[in-house]
Each structure stands twice: as C-alpha cells, then as structure tokens.
Amino acid sequence: MIGKIKGDNFMINKKIIKYTVLLLSCIILFVSNSLICMAVTSSKDELRGMWISYLELKRIYEEMKDKKNLKEFSDKIEKMLEEIKQLNCTDVFFQVRPFSDALYDSKKFPTSHVLAGTQGEDIGYDPLKSVIELAHKKGLKVHGWVNPYRIKLPTNPMELSKNNPFSNLVDDTKTVIKYFDGVTTFNPANDKIQKLIIEGIEEIAVNYDIDGIHLDDYFYLSDNLNYDKDSYDEYLRGGGQDEQKKWRINNVNKLIKNIYSKVKEIAEERNKQILFGVSPGGNINHVINKESVDVKTWMKEPGYIDYIVPQIYYGFNNKRLSFNQALESWLEVERHQDLKMYIGLAAYKIGTEDEYAIKRDDTLTLKEQDDPRKEWITNHNIISKQILKTRESCNGFIFFRHDFLFNPPEETKSAVEEELKGINKVLEKK
C-alpha cells in the first residue's frame, strides 16, 4: 500500500513537473514574441520609404520652363523631398536607371530621355547629385533604384541613343530578349551583360554619397522557355546540364550575389554603409515560378541581399490574393538573422477600382459595398491598416509612389486626402 502511494505521488509529481515546464515554455514563447513585436513596432530603426520613379521625373521635365536649369529642377525635387519628410519618412528610393540609361553622370549609359527629351542628350546638370545633397540636408537617406535589364517598352523611349549599350551589344538572343508585348530587356544569361550591370552599379556606389542600391521586379518577364532557347542551347553545347528553369534561376542568382559583393567591397573601401536590396512582386509563387527569382535562397543565405521588399499591392478583401495572405507567405520563408523585410504598399490604388481583385471564374453576386474590386474606393484607411499590420513582423514599408500621395489625379484626390489623414496618424513621430 505504501509503495503504491509513493508510486502515485511520483506519477503526480512527474505530471506537475511536465505541465509546469509546458506552461513556462508557453509563457517564454509568448513573452519572446511580444518583445519581438514591441521591438518592431517601437524601433527607431523602422524604415519608412518612398519610391520616386522616372514618371515623377517625367512630370517635372514637362513642368520645367527651362529644361536644363538646375535651380528649377532642384526646387521641384526639394518640394517633393519636403513632402516626404513631412510624412515622417526616412528613405527615398530614387530611380537612376529606368531604360539602360542614366539619371546621373555615367560613362556606361547614355543620359535618360526622361529629363533630356531625347536619350543621350546632355541636360547640363546631375540629377542624382542634386537629389542626394537635398535629401541628406533633410536627414533622408537615398537609395539608387536601378532597373538592371530593361531597355525599352513598346514606345518608351521612342528612340535609343547610339551610345546605349544595346546598340553595341545586340546579337540576337545572346544579349537581348524581345518579349511578345514589345518589351526589350538584356539577357540575364550573358556574361557581358552581367559585367555591364555591375560596372554601372559600381560607378554609382563609387562616385556618389549613396546610402543603398535597389533593384526592382524586372527579371525574366515570362516563363515561356522559347524566348531564350538559343542562349540555353549554347549553354548546353558548352557542357551545361541544368534544365532551363534552373539555369535561369542560376543566372539571376549569379548577378545578385556579384552585385552584393561589389557593393560591400566599395562600402568597405569608402568606410561607410551601403545597403543592397531587391523589390520583387508580392505573389511569391509567381515570383519564383514565373520570373525565376530565387527569393528563398536570397533570404535564407547571407551574401545576396541586405533587405527584401515584396510589393504586396493587394487589398484585404482581394479574392485572388489578399494582403494578409501574401504577407504570411513571405513571413513563412526562412530568413538569416541580418535580413530586413520591408513591404511595398500600393498608394497608387487609393480611390481606384481594382479589377484584378476577383478571380476570372468568379461569378459575384455581392452588394456593391462588398465587392473587393471597390475596396479601395469605399475604404479610406487601407494603407494605414497595412502599416500597422507590417509592424507586427516587419522592419518597415515603402510607398509606391510619391505622386499618388502628393500629386494624385483629380478623380482620386479626395480619397487620397482621407487616406493621408490615417497615414499621418500612424506615422506621427514618437
């Protein structure tokens, strides 16, 4: 009997210890997660970014009375930067190479038509230098936003300069890919192209007081394997064994890794911090499977990127892919300890109908106020709610783009004004 009592007491004690340990583990996990969330939401290091694209610069060019007047250009840029600063943003992502060209003093690429009217024409001043000087005076960091592959849209630019690298390197599909929709890009597989891209980034990082180098979402624009079949066949003739999709991924990975190495090498030589990051599309499955962008490797393994900015341009009610669903898919990816994640937010959708918010086979019988296509019209607090959502698990966010917040079309102006009230509230200085 005594032995049984002792045995029962032993079993009870084991259960008490077991549940105590389990309870303590849950408490520790809860506290740890809470501290992580607090660290993200209250951190002074939160990045609050704004993209300034070539389209903002195109507007500036059209407004300028004297197209080659540095003072007039600088005044317009300073106004934009002041608006960004007043929103309590911290970083500006300024597009410096939209079409195998340059909005800075370059020996590799012709001056962009965006501020010259015609590609290759001298504009008489250095846009990037002006932006950096003005932004740094306001305490804003500047990232040079590069589109590494894009050469031409169907009618933009209308004509390429004879000094455009395209003119010297073009050799069927060995150096160039011409897609079905009239977009022409450099071929990511070509070593000459990779060298050109890296040298172009090097001259920015060496010659300017830049805070970061930033790539956007133009990689392989189609999963149609016919576009670069000649280039792939050449790879096979040289002894390559990877199937074409894997080969494409390796081509992009090689470029990203080499850009990172070059940027860090220059940063060390200059004894300053220069970040390198990429902004892919928000649908992670599309990014990986359609565009050959190996974001999971970049996020998991050091040596590729300092930060990633998924462009999660979806409403909360989007039937194809909601904001929360897309965000969760990115948060599930393993990240190395130094990687930062910022989220791209769709300021351009404020006050507009989102025709892609339903699936093709949807036969909706919803009331108008419940139609996900109308979400950005009927709700004027989407961006502010998304900012709060990102603060639970991310390191910041970037608005796409300046003009949609500060120079919106007349038809969305009132909606933007309402949305800005909420944005200002959640971005108030603490």
Buried (B, 14 or more C-beta within 10 A) or exposed (E): EEEEEEEEEEEEEEEEEEEEEEEEEEEEEEEEEEEEEEEBBEEEEBBBBBBBBBBBBBBBBEEBEEBBBBEBBBEBBBEBBBBBBEBBBBBBBBBBBBBBBBBBBBEBBBBBBBBBEEBBBEBBBBBBBBBBBBBBEBEBBBBBBBBBBBBBEEEBBEEBBEBBBBEEBBEEBBBBBBEEEEBBBBBBBBEBBBEBBBBBBBBBBEBBBBBBBBBBBBBBBBBEBEBBEEBBEBBEEEEBEEEBBEBBBBBBBBBBBBBBBBBBEBBEEEEEEBBBBBBBBBBBEBBBEBBBBBBBBBBBBEEBBBBBBBBBBBBBBBBBBBBBBBBEBBEEBEBEEEBBBBBBBBBBBBBBEBEBBBEEEEEEEBEEEEBBBBBBBEBBBBBBBBBEBBBEBBBBBBBBBBBBBBEBEEEBEEBBBBBBEBBEEBBEEE
